[in-house]
Amino acid sequence: MTPVEVLLSGADFAGLAPDDVLTSIEGQEVHSLQDVQELLAAREIGDKIKVVYLRGEERRSAWVVLGERPQGE
């Protein structure tokens, strides 16, 4: 599972791709999947969060609305 997949269905709607690398969530740097999980654990479904990520060498940002994890994942 990549960090982007942890953002659940909201990542698709925000235009993030599986190869994108998250660098921060709500202004807090992330360096590992555990960092992402800990930051998202304090959030609820429907919360809107700002993420910064790298797509190749390009730094981008997006607003993501957190969704439910599909069953079986």
N, C-alpha and C positions, 0 to 999 in steps of 0.2 A: 504494500500500500504506500502510495506517495503522500507527502504532506497535503497536496491539493485535494486528494480524495477524501481526506479527513473533513474538509469543508462541506462535504455532502453535496446534495443537489444544488445548493446555492452557487457553487463554483461554476457549474455549467451556464447558469443564467448570467454570471458576471463575465463570461468569456475566458475563464482560465482554462488552460490545457494541462493534461497529465504531466507533461515535461516541464512546466513552469516550476520555479523554485521560490517558495515563500521566503521573504527576508524579514517581514514584520507584520504583526497583527495589532491594530489599534495603537501603533507607535512603539510597540515592544518588540525588540529583535527576537527572531527565532533562529535556532541553529540545528534543531533536531525535530524529529517527529514527536518526541516527548514534550518539547516546548510547545508545539502546536496543540497537542492534546490537552496540556495543562491550561493553556489560555482559553481554549474552547470549552473546557469543563465548567468554567464560570459563566458561560453563556447559555441562552435558551433558544429553542427553535423559534424562528421568526426574528431574532435579533439581527440588526444590520451592522456589519463591521467593515472597517477599512483594512484592506490588505495591500502590502507592497510586495512585488515579486519580480523575478528576473525571467525574461523570455530570451534565451540565448544571452547576449551581452546587454540587452536593453532593459532598463528599469521601468516598470509600469506599476500602476495602482488601480484598484477597483473596489467598489462597494459590493459586499456579498451578504445576502440574506441567508441565514442558516436554515437548512431544511433537515428533514429526518433522514437517517441512514436507511438505505433500502434494506429490507429484510434479508437475512442470510449473509450479511457482510459484517 
